[in-house]
Structure formats: C-alpha cells, structure tokens
Amino acid sequence: MSNRIHDLLNEFLRKNKITIKAQELSLQILSHPSYPSLHSITGVLDHFNIDNLAVELLSTKETLRQLPDVFFAIVNSENQNNYVIVLKKDNLIKISFDGKTYRKIDEDSFLDIWNGVIVAVEAENRIDLEQINTETKKTLNVLVFCLVFALLFASFYSNPSLFQSIYFGLALVGFSFSLLIAKQELGFSSKLADGFCSISSKVNCEAVLSSKGATVFGKFKLSDLSLVYFLSLIFGWILIVNFSTSTASLSILSIVALPMVVYSVYYQYFIVKNRCSMCLSIALVLLLQGVLSVLFLPESLINYLTIDLRSGVLTLFSFLFVTTLWVFVKPLFKKEMEYKKLQIKHLKFKRNFNLFYSAYSQNKHLDGTINMPEISFGNINAPVSIVLVSNPMCHYCKSAHVDIEKIITKHFKDVNVIIRFNVNVSYKTNLTYQISSTLMAIYHQRSNEACREALQEVYKEDVNLEKWLRKWNDLDTSLYDTVLEAQHNWCINNTINFTPSLLINGRQFPKEYEINDLLYFIEELSERFKEEAEKTPTLEKQYI
C-alpha cells in the first residue's frame, strides 16, 4: 500500500514536471498522521510548497474536458476506492493504479468509476532537487578549456606566419577589452574594468559608453559591434589557418576598420569630452592591426582585391555565426543580471526585521514544554528559545541542522536550542528510532560537545548510518523511549506533521522564510524578547 501511493504521487509530480527526492517524498507521505487519506497527499504537497487543489466535482463529460491534462483522482474499482493518475488527451483517457503502467479507457468508462474527487497541481518547470552540481560545472569548464586549447594548438600547429601570430594576439587583446566593456554595460562587476576606468581623473568610461555616440543608428551598441568583430576575427583566423588559405580577407577588414579609430578618438576628445581607457585601448588595437596589415602584406592593391574565395567564405561564416550567437546569448546575460538585481531586492525585503516579526507574531503560540530531559545546546537562560523538530532520515533536515549549528556557534549566549525528534518508538528495528535514541544517549551519557559532533555526522549528505550506529553500540539507548514517545506525542498534539519544523519562543517559524534566514534576526529577536520581558515583569518567563 505504502509503495503504491508513493509511486503514484511520485509519477503524478513527474508528469507535472515537478521533481522531489523519492526518499524524502516517501518519508513525508508515510509519516503523515492521516495517511493514507487524501488529506495526507494534499498535506505533503503543501509541505513542499506545491500549489494544489483538491475538490469534488460533478462526474460529467463537460467537467472532465475542462480539467488539466494530468490529475490525481479517486475511482471505484473492485468495490473499493482507489487512487489513480489520469492522463487526458482529446477523448481518450489513460489511468494508472500503480504509477508504472497505464491502461486506456474511453470517457464514459472513466465517468462510470470516477466519484468526482480530484487533486490538481500547478504544472511548472520546478526542480526541487539540488542545484546543478558544482562538480558538473567544473567538468564543463574543463571540457570548454580543452576544446579551446585543442583549437589553438591545431591552429599554431599549422605553423602560422609571424604576421598571422601577431594579428591573432592583437585580436585576443581587442576581444578582452570588448568583453570587459560588454560586462560593464550589462552590469557585471569587474575589478579589472574598474581599474582601467580609474586610471586618471580625466577618464569617465560610463559617460562615454552611455553617450549617443556609443550607439549606431540608435540600435546597435558599439560595444556589441566591437565584441562581435574581434570574436569573429578570432574564429575566422582559426578556420582560415586550419584550412591553409589566405588571411587577406582579415587584413582588408582591419584596413577598412581604421576610420573607426579616427571616429572614436575624435568623439571622445572633442564631442563627449571624456575618455574611456578601454575604448581607447580597442582603438589602439584596431590601429595596430591596420598598420600591421599594410606592413606585412607588400603585395599590390590588385592582390588585396583578389581575395581567395575560401578565405572570404570562411570570414563571412565566422561573422554570421558569432553575430547569431551573440544575439542569442546577450538577452540571457541581461536576464541573469535582472534576476540578480531582483534577488538583491528580494533579500533586502526579506531581511527586514519588522516584516519578519510581523509574520512571526501572527502564528499561534504553542506550549513547547515536555518536562523531560531533551538535547539542548546554548544558554538555557537565553532570551531566544528555539525548538527544532527533526527526523534523522529526513533529507531536508540536513540543511536545517547546518543552519541551526551556525546559529549555535555564532550566538551561543543568545539562544537555547532544543533538538526534538518526531519518531515512532513502536518500531525499534527502524533506523530512525535507533539513530534518535543513540543521539539521546550520546548527549546524556557522553557530553554536549560529543552530541553536537554526532549530529553533524548524522546529517551529512554522504553519511553511512549503519556504520555510524556501530560506532556507538556500547550505549544503552532503551533509557530514552519515554522521552522520544513524549516528543512524538507532542508533535501529534500540536499537528507538527512534517520535518524540519522550527519554533521560536513557542511560535512556529513563518512559512514565508527559510530557516537559514533566522541567522539574520537572532540579535534583533534577542533585543525584542528582552524588552518584552522587561515590560511584563510580573509574568513568569517561559522557556520552550
């Protein structure tokens, strides 16, 4: 039964392009107090912040045709209600009772067994797994580096001439400066660009780059044209040298580009009356390439005009390819920058203490006392009392424990942190119970610090829990069944159905915030709670 519902829910989310760790999904659905009811399914969806709707509708064709293409439903099969996944396309229905196999039925057959109850979610490209692995990024960077190195090696292995080598080096320099300008215009910070733009009091890169003259026909930024130009030269040079054809087409481009040098210098010195050191550097590169093209190609003017056809085609291809690539890539960079700005604004808003405290104060106050010895860290008389409800097998508890450990380390005197487990002591062979009872034993039979270290080991990503248990097999863990049972009952009585769950001075942590956000509010919370305690001296101070 448990596997079937988990498989159904996992497949249902996958069909909606929502990915949750299978192990975590199974843990949360099976540990829900109302499992296997429909409420447990919607509760799990709410826990993972997945927008969902559970309703009972009329079992009609009109209703069915207005429903999403994928939904969860309850049907009557073999005289009992069963959960199914429903895939709807045109007038054809596919249903799955196990999340693995589907069978086709028509609308009428489905309506005969459907009781009208559905669960639908908002389909979106939501990935709730880990972010792209840093190792993958490193591998990608290595592959890109190897590809570039291979191209350059192949090019210079072709024994380029002195002119070709110098020309290529200048193109790389020009591209580097163009890239710095493009990054600055897009809003990406660069210490190198800042250094160039602060060389002299007469240098004002922003004034030059934001002026009218920095745009051609009111649409094309000279920085974009410069970037495309030099990158096209690099790409074209690699193609031309490897195909052993003439570089005359590149030389002519450099000579044709010389008027841009005059325009750039004249505009900066006499029109905008500001200097851009990076722009002047690009102008110098263009000048050197133009002069180089004249000095190293002593052939007659006719030879310039009779360009090798392959050279011209390869040059044209490189410009078209790079231009298309930049037109596609630049908007992505812009979106990334806009996202970063939005993220900064979001964090400023989210880390506003008054907004946080307002959301926190609206949560119902719970009686957090158990009156039994629990795992506790920090200052028992601290103004901020935190209860972390955890489960050793909960994947999301790993990051919660990392965040709480940071808080304990940084604000040891200002917080009292209680680690409370939501585990069922009835199943003593269960790994969850064994780990929880062992942690309790370490805390009471060894030391506070030993327990903190043990918690860090348990909640590591790559921990071997069986090996960890063998390390502490000399402890008497049966002494703490009463405490664990009291903690479990407290969770049930206070409807703490999911882990991790956090309470601060008796109130649940606001759902609008992540646990790692709490680190920014500890000092202000401490001050606020102290002030409140001073205003109500007749009330006995309560600790959770």
Phi, psi and omega in degrees: 000312182297316181295322184294313181294319178298315180297321178297312182294320179297316178293322178299315178293320180298319178296335178265013178060037176240123185245123175235145177304128183301318182295318180292321178298316180297317181299314185288322181289320182286333182271359180289134183301328183262011177301136010256037182287168178297329179299326179293325179291311179294327178296320178294319178298319177296321181300322179269014178057039177259117180299125182217163180217125176244119183219161173248122186242170174287136181276077180232161179295322180298317178295314182301319184287345178267354181282162177299165181291337179228127175207162178265137183216166174245127179234158177262114181225131181055043176063028174210154180281136180226145173279142176218156169263135182243124173251127187240125177215120186055235180258012183255138180241136171242132178234150178228129179267345185234000180078008182236314181246147180239149172231146184270136173218161178274174184298318183297318180295322179293318181296332180293330183253347183278133180265006176094352181274130178224159168233124179237150178235163177279112181287126179204159179281074184253120178248113182259014172278188180295158174296169179307127185299136181297329178295324178295319178298317179298318179298318179297317179298319179296318180296318178297316179299315180297322179295314179296317180298320180295319179295315180294320179297317180297324181291311182284342175292339179280008178057064178294155179287171179300317179300313182297321181293314180294319181299316180295319178299319178294322178298320177297318178297314179299319179295321180298315178293322178296322179293320178298318179295315180299318179297319181293319180292328178282346177103003179280135181285145179209116179296325180295315179296319178298322179295316178295324184277358178239023180295320185217158178292341179276353182269127177217083184300320183297320180297321180289313185290335180264001181281166181297326183291347180276003180234134179261127180058022178071006184234318188258122178284137178298330178296321177294316180298320179295316180297313180296320182299307184290323178294324177293322177298317180297311182295317179295321179299315180299317180295314184296315181294320181288334177268004176052049178241181186284144176262017182299325181297322178291323179297316180297321177300320180294323179289320179295331183281352183301322178302333179294331178295313180298315182298315183297313181293314181298316183296317183289322185274328188243340182259294181279341177054040173218158181247146170237108186299325179289322177294319178294326177295320178294319178299321179295320178297316178299319179296315180296320178295320179294314179296319180298320181295326179284316184291321185267002176234082185281004181297166181288167180300328180297322179296330176293324185277342179259069182289139174302134185300316181298322179299315180295318181294316180295322177294315179298318180298317181297319179292318179295318182295311182294320178299313178299318180298315182291322177298327179278321187280322186303315178301329178293320176296320179297317179297321179297319180293319178297321179296318180296319178296318178296322179295320178297315178297320180298316181293322177298318179292316185291330183267014173285115186298320181298322178292319178297314183293327177296316179293321180295317185293337181283344180283147183292143178278132179248150174279107186269002184278142176240340180060037174222154182293118180242173176284123184222137179232156177093205184263116184297337179259017182291151179290336181253117179247125185240134173243121176255113177271121191226169176216124184301338181263003182276122182295317183288344176290338181300309180292327178297318179292325176298316180295317180293323177298322177297319180295317179299316182294317185278327185234048186303320183278343185261351184229151169237113185253125177251128176264117183240133184258139175253082182227153180265117184281358181289335183252086186285345176274352181290136182299325180299313179296314183300318181291316182298313181293326178293319178297320177298318181294319179299317182297316186271332184259341177250264181200167178301312183293322178298322179291321178298316178295320179295321177298318179297323178292316182298321186263019171286154182294320188252030185286143172259099188293324179297317178295321180297318179297321179297332180294331184243031185285358180269000183269148176270102185269347184290345183290347190246014178298321181297318180294313181297323178293320177296320178295317180296317179294323177299318178298318180295314183295331181256015179052041172271090188267341187234153175237149357283150175228141188232135174239139176237117182047042173091350180250143180292145178296135183301136181293340181289349185241156173269154182299326180292345176290336183300331181303331182278349187245358186301312183297316180290324176297319179300314179295317181296316181292326176295316179298317180294323178294323179290328180285339181236066184292338183280344180274139178288131181291130182254140176241148182264000000 
